[in-house]
Amino acid sequence: MDTLVAPQRTRLRTPAWLLALSPLGFVAVVAFGAATFVGSGIDDTAFMTPAQLADIRVAWLAFWPVYAAAVSVGAVGLILLGRGLAGGLAKAAQAAAGLSIAAILSNMILKWCRAGRTSRSPNGST
């Protein structure tokens, strides 16, 4: 008599889902960015003046965790996937993914610090 056996969960299921869903995070980044920056009249955030940043400060502070989460979801998927693989290339991919998480979190903190500094005048008074 044959019996049905339920398929076993594989250790690749979680990394696969993280990698498959990671593009949705970037769709959220684009949507959030469009909602934040299009109506503000800011063409390039690299050249924002302190006054422009002050106008969108709350949205600016909320934008960076969304972006960091989008990057981190894919990077965590790569790290988990690499745990099950052998070889130098898998370890290098894990290291690069870990560095990308560290870089995006550092970038987020720097952006938050910049947003906090804009409330001061050039001579340091508030």
C-alpha positions in Angstrom: 0.0 0.0 0.0 1.4 3.4 -1.0 1.1 6.3 1.4 1.4 9.9 0.6 4.3 11.7 2.2 4.1 15.4 2.8 7.0 17.2 1.2 9.7 18.3 3.7 10.3 22.0 4.2 13.7 22.8 2.7 16.2 25.2 4.1 16.0 27.1 0.9 12.4 28.1 1.3 13.0 31.3 3.4 15.8 32.6 1.3 13.8 32.0 -1.8 10.8 33.9 -0.5 13.0 36.8 0.6 14.7 37.0 -2.8 11.4 36.6 -4.7 9.7 39.4 -2.6 12.6 41.8 -2.5 11.7 43.6 -5.7 8.4 44.6 -4.0 10.5 46.6 -1.5 12.0 48.7 -4.3 8.5 49.3 -5.7 7.6 50.7 -2.3 10.8 52.8 -2.4 9.9 54.3 -5.8 6.3 54.9 -4.8 7.3 56.5 -1.5 10.0 58.6 -3.2 7.6 59.8 -5.9 5.0 60.7 -3.3 7.6 62.5 -1.2 9.7 64.3 -3.8 7.6 65.0 -6.8 5.2 67.4 -5.1 8.1 69.2 -3.3 9.6 70.6 -6.4 13.0 69.0 -5.6 14.6 67.7 -8.8 17.7 66.1 -7.3 18.0 65.4 -3.6 21.8 65.6 -3.8 21.5 69.3 -4.3 18.8 70.1 -1.7 19.1 73.2 0.2 18.6 73.2 4.0 15.3 75.0 3.5 14.1 72.4 1.0 15.1 69.6 3.4 13.3 71.3 6.2 10.1 71.3 4.1 10.2 67.6 3.6 12.0 66.5 6.8 9.4 64.0 8.1 9.0 62.3 4.8 12.8 62.3 4.3 13.3 60.7 7.7 10.6 58.1 6.9 12.0 57.4 3.4 15.4 55.9 4.5 14.1 53.1 6.6 11.9 52.0 3.7 14.9 52.0 1.5 17.1 50.2 4.1 14.4 47.5 4.5 14.2 47.0 0.7 18.0 46.5 0.5 18.2 44.4 3.6 15.5 41.9 2.6 17.4 40.9 -0.5 20.7 40.9 1.3 19.4 38.7 4.1 18.0 36.3 1.5 21.5 36.1 -0.1 23.2 35.5 3.3 20.7 32.7 4.2 21.1 31.2 0.7 24.9 31.3 1.0 24.8 29.4 4.4 23.8 26.3 2.6 26.4 26.5 -0.2 30.1 25.6 0.0 32.9 27.4 -1.7 34.6 30.8 -1.7 32.2 32.5 -4.0 29.3 31.7 -1.7 31.2 33.1 1.3 32.2 36.2 -0.8 28.5 36.8 -1.7 27.6 36.5 2.0 30.3 39.0 2.9 29.2 41.4 0.2 25.5 41.1 1.3 26.5 41.8 4.9 28.5 44.8 3.8 25.6 46.1 1.8 23.4 46.0 5.0 26.0 47.8 7.0 26.4 50.4 4.2 22.7 51.1 3.9 22.2 51.4 7.6 25.2 53.8 7.8 23.8 55.8 5.0 20.4 56.0 6.7 22.0 57.3 9.9 24.0 59.9 8.0 20.9 61.1 6.2 19.1 61.3 9.5 22.0 63.3 11.0 21.9 65.7 8.0 18.2 66.2 8.4 18.7 67.0 12.1 21.5 69.6 11.4 19.4 71.7 9.0 17.5 73.3 11.9 20.6 75.2 13.0 22.0 78.3 11.5 25.6 78.3 10.1 27.1 79.7 13.4 25.7 76.7 15.4 22.8 78.3 17.2 19.3 77.0 16.9 
